[in-house]
């Protein structure tokens, strides 16, 4: 039930307020001007402490989209920003949502055309305390992404070619 319907049935302002659970002043205001019921009350935008610093945020995020809100907050404080971290965090989230994300294409190769090779060094201490170096040879095939690994005693071109 709405205010105008109840008032049309002869309910008093006090009884309408009790029925709907709202203030009598509200009832009086809506009965005086029924247009208020249908028009939405808009919030007036309030100025933010961050407003003068938003261009700095945009510039920094264009420079490097990876900047964190913490880093940006600290640099804004250096420029005289006196607001909270939460305001900065929300604004950075909004600005980052509007940025374009870069799509990466997976690099595909033909079978047998490419492999990636790497060596790793390991030191093993024997029972007698002597330290021996071993090298791990790892090769990942480009097409199948299969890994071939081998433990070697030498890391030179001849061993690699073998």
C-alpha positions as a Markdown table, in Angstrom:
| # | Residue | x | y | z |
|---|---|---|---|---|
| 1 | Unk | 0.0 | 0.0 | 0.0 |
| 2 | Unk | 1.2 | 3.5 | -0.7 |
| 3 | Unk | 0.7 | 6.8 | 1.1 |
| 4 | Unk | -1.8 | 8.2 | -1.3 |
| 5 | Unk | -4.0 | 5.1 | -1.3 |
| 6 | Unk | -4.1 | 5.0 | 2.5 |
| 7 | Unk | -4.9 | 8.7 | 2.7 |
| 8 | Unk | -7.7 | 8.3 | 0.1 |
| 9 | Unk | -9.2 | 5.6 | 2.4 |
| 10 | Unk | -9.4 | 8.2 | 5.2 |
| 11 | Unk | -6.4 | 7.0 | 7.3 |
| 12 | Unk | -4.8 | 9.7 | 9.4 |
| 13 | Unk | -1.2 | 10.6 | 8.9 |
| 14 | Unk | -0.3 | 9.0 | 12.2 |
| 15 | Unk | -2.0 | 5.7 | 11.2 |
| 16 | Unk | -0.3 | 5.8 | 7.7 |
| 17 | Unk | 3.1 | 6.3 | 9.4 |
| 18 | Unk | 2.4 | 3.4 | 11.8 |
| 19 | Unk | 1.2 | 1.1 | 9.0 |
| 20 | Unk | 4.1 | 1.8 | 6.7 |
| 21 | Unk | 6.7 | 2.2 | 9.4 |
| 22 | Unk | 7.9 | 5.7 | 8.3 |
| 23 | Unk | 8.0 | 9.1 | 9.9 |
| 24 | Unk | 4.9 | 11.3 | 10.1 |
| 25 | Unk | 7.0 | 14.2 | 8.6 |
| 26 | Unk | 7.6 | 12.0 | 5.6 |
| 27 | Unk | 3.9 | 11.4 | 5.2 |
| 28 | Unk | 3.1 | 15.1 | 5.5 |
| 29 | Unk | 5.7 | 16.0 | 2.9 |
| 30 | Unk | 4.5 | 13.4 | 0.4 |
| 31 | Unk | 0.8 | 14.4 | 0.9 |
| 32 | Unk | 1.7 | 18.1 | 0.4 |
| 33 | Unk | 3.5 | 17.3 | -2.9 |
| 34 | Unk | 2.5 | 13.9 | -4.4 |
| 35 | Unk | 5.0 | 14.4 | -7.3 |
| 36 | Unk | 7.8 | 13.6 | -4.7 |
| 37 | Unk | 6.6 | 10.0 | -4.6 |
| 38 | Unk | 7.3 | 9.3 | -8.2 |
| 39 | Unk | 10.5 | 11.2 | -8.6 |
| 40 | Unk | 13.7 | 9.5 | -7.5 |
| 41 | Unk | 15.8 | 11.4 | -5.1 |
| 42 | Unk | 19.2 | 11.6 | -6.8 |
| 43 | Unk | 22.4 | 11.8 | -4.8 |
| 44 | Unk | 24.4 | 14.9 | -5.5 |
| 45 | Unk | 27.9 | 14.0 | -6.4 |
| 46 | Unk | 30.3 | 15.2 | -3.7 |
| 47 | Unk | 33.8 | 16.4 | -4.4 |
| 48 | Unk | 36.5 | 13.9 | -3.3 |
| 49 | Unk | 39.9 | 14.6 | -1.9 |
| 50 | Unk | 41.2 | 12.5 | -4.7 |
| 51 | Unk | 39.7 | 14.5 | -7.5 |
| 52 | Unk | 42.7 | 16.8 | -8.0 |
| 53 | Unk | 45.1 | 13.8 | -8.1 |
| 54 | Unk | 43.2 | 11.6 | -10.6 |
| 55 | Unk | 45.2 | 12.9 | -13.6 |
| 56 | Unk | 48.4 | 11.8 | -11.9 |
| 57 | Unk | 46.9 | 8.3 | -11.4 |
| 58 | Unk | 45.8 | 8.1 | -15.0 |
| 59 | Unk | 49.3 | 9.2 | -16.2 |
| 60 | Unk | 51.1 | 6.7 | -14.0 |
| 61 | Unk | 48.7 | 3.8 | -15.0 |
| 62 | Unk | 49.2 | 4.6 | -18.7 |
| 63 | Unk | 53.0 | 4.5 | -18.1 |
| 64 | Unk | 52.8 | 1.1 | -16.4 |
| 65 | Unk | 49.4 | -0.6 | -15.8 |
| 66 | Unk | 51.2 | -2.9 | -13.3 |
| 67 | Unk | 51.6 | -0.2 | -10.6 |
| 68 | Unk | 49.8 | -1.3 | -7.4 |
| 69 | Unk | 47.4 | 0.9 | -5.5 |
| 70 | Unk | 49.9 | 0.9 | -2.6 |
| 71 | Unk | 52.7 | 2.3 | -4.8 |
| 72 | Unk | 50.3 | 4.9 | -6.2 |
| 73 | Unk | 49.0 | 5.9 | -2.8 |
| 74 | Unk | 52.6 | 6.4 | -1.5 |
| 75 | Unk | 53.4 | 8.6 | -4.4 |
| 76 | Unk | 50.2 | 10.6 | -4.1 |
| 77 | Unk | 51.1 | 11.3 | -0.4 |
| 78 | Unk | 54.4 | 12.8 | -1.7 |
| 79 | Unk | 52.3 | 15.2 | -3.8 |
| 80 | Unk | 50.3 | 16.3 | -0.8 |
| 81 | Unk | 47.3 | 13.9 | -0.9 |
| 82 | Unk | 45.7 | 13.6 | 2.5 |
| 83 | Unk | 43.0 | 11.1 | 1.9 |
| 84 | Unk | 42.9 | 7.4 | 2.7 |
| 85 | Unk | 44.3 | 4.4 | 1.0 |
| 86 | Unk | 40.8 | 2.9 | 0.4 |
| 87 | Unk | 39.8 | 5.9 | -1.8 |
| 88 | Unk | 42.9 | 5.4 | -3.9 |
| 89 | Unk | 42.3 | 1.6 | -4.1 |
| 90 | Unk | 38.7 | 2.0 | -5.4 |
| 91 | Unk | 39.7 | 4.6 | -8.0 |
| 92 | Unk | 42.7 | 2.5 | -9.2 |
| 93 | Unk | 40.3 | -0.5 | -9.6 |
| 94 | Unk | 37.9 | 1.7 | -11.7 |
| 95 | Unk | 40.7 | 3.0 | -13.9 |
| 96 | Unk | 42.2 | -0.4 | -14.4 |
| 97 | Unk | 38.9 | -1.9 | -15.5 |
| 98 | Unk | 38.8 | 0.6 | -18.4 |
| 99 | Unk | 42.2 | -0.3 | -19.7 |
| 100 | Unk | 42.6 | -2.7 | -22.6 |
| 101 | Unk | 44.1 | -6.1 | -21.8 |
| 102 | Unk | 46.7 | -7.4 | -24.2 |
| 103 | Unk | 45.9 | -10.9 | -25.7 |
| 104 | Unk | 48.8 | -13.2 | -26.3 |
| 105 | Unk | 48.8 | -15.8 | -29.0 |
| 106 | Unk | 50.4 | -19.1 | -28.3 |
| 107 | Unk | 53.5 | -19.7 | -30.3 |
| 108 | Unk | 53.1 | -23.0 | -32.3 |
| 109 | Unk | 55.8 | -24.9 | -34.2 |
| 110 | Unk | 55.9 | -27.8 | -36.5 |
| 111 | Unk | 57.0 | -31.2 | -35.1 |
| 112 | Unk | 60.8 | -31.4 | -34.8 |
| 113 | Unk | 61.3 | -27.7 | -35.7 |
| 114 | Unk | 62.2 | -26.2 | -32.4 |
| 115 | Unk | 63.3 | -27.1 | -28.9 |
| 116 | Unk | 64.4 | -25.0 | -25.9 |
| 117 | Unk | 67.5 | -26.1 | -24.0 |
| 118 | Unk | 68.9 | -25.2 | -20.6 |
| 119 | Unk | 71.6 | -26.4 | -18.2 |
| 120 | Unk | 71.5 | -26.3 | -14.5 |
| 121 | Unk | 74.3 | -26.9 | -12.1 |
| 122 | Unk | 74.2 | -29.1 | -9.0 |
| 123 | Unk | 76.8 | -29.7 | -6.3 |
| 124 | Unk | 76.7 | -33.1 | -4.5 |
| 125 | Unk | 78.8 | -33.8 | -1.5 |
| 126 | Unk | 80.0 | -37.4 | -1.3 |
| 127 | Unk | 80.4 | -39.6 | 1.8 |
| 128 | Unk | 84.1 | -38.6 | 2.0 |
| 129 | Unk | 83.2 | -34.8 | 2.0 |
| 130 | Unk | 84.4 | -34.3 | -1.6 |
| 131 | Unk | 82.1 | -32.0 | -3.6 |
| 132 | Unk | 81.3 | -33.0 | -7.2 |
| 133 | Unk | 79.6 | -30.9 | -9.8 |
| 134 | Unk | 76.8 | -32.3 | -12.0 |
| 135 | Unk | 74.9 | -30.6 | -14.7 |
| 136 | Unk | 71.3 | -31.1 | -15.6 |
| 137 | Unk | 70.5 | -30.9 | -19.3 |
| 138 | Unk | 66.9 | -30.1 | -20.0 |
| 139 | Unk | 65.3 | -29.8 | -23.4 |
| 140 | Unk | 61.6 | -29.0 | -24.0 |
| 141 | Unk | 60.2 | -29.8 | -27.5 |
| 142 | Unk | 58.3 | -26.9 | -29.1 |
| 143 | Unk | 55.5 | -28.9 | -30.7 |
| 144 | Unk | 54.6 | -31.5 | -28.0 |
| 145 | Unk | 56.0 | -29.6 | -24.9 |
| 146 | Unk | 57.6 | -32.8 | -23.9 |
| 147 | Unk | 60.6 | -32.6 | -21.5 |
| 148 | Unk | 63.9 | -34.5 | -21.9 |
| 149 | Unk | 66.3 | -34.3 | -19.0 |
| 150 | Unk | 69.7 | -35.9 | -18.4 |
| 151 | Unk | 72.3 | -35.6 | -15.6 |
| 152 | Unk | 75.8 | -34.9 | -17.0 |
| 153 | Unk | 79.3 | -34.6 | -15.6 |
| 154 | Unk | 80.4 | -32.0 | -18.1 |
| 155 | Unk | 78.8 | -28.9 | -19.6 |
| 156 | Unk | 80.5 | -28.3 | -22.9 |
| 157 | Unk | 79.6 | -28.2 | -26.6 |
| 158 | Unk | 80.7 | -31.7 | -27.3 |
| 159 | Unk | 78.5 | -33.1 | -24.6 |
| 160 | Unk | 75.6 | -30.9 | -25.8 |
| 161 | Unk | 75.9 | -32.2 | -29.3 |
| 162 | Unk | 76.0 | -35.8 | -28.1 |
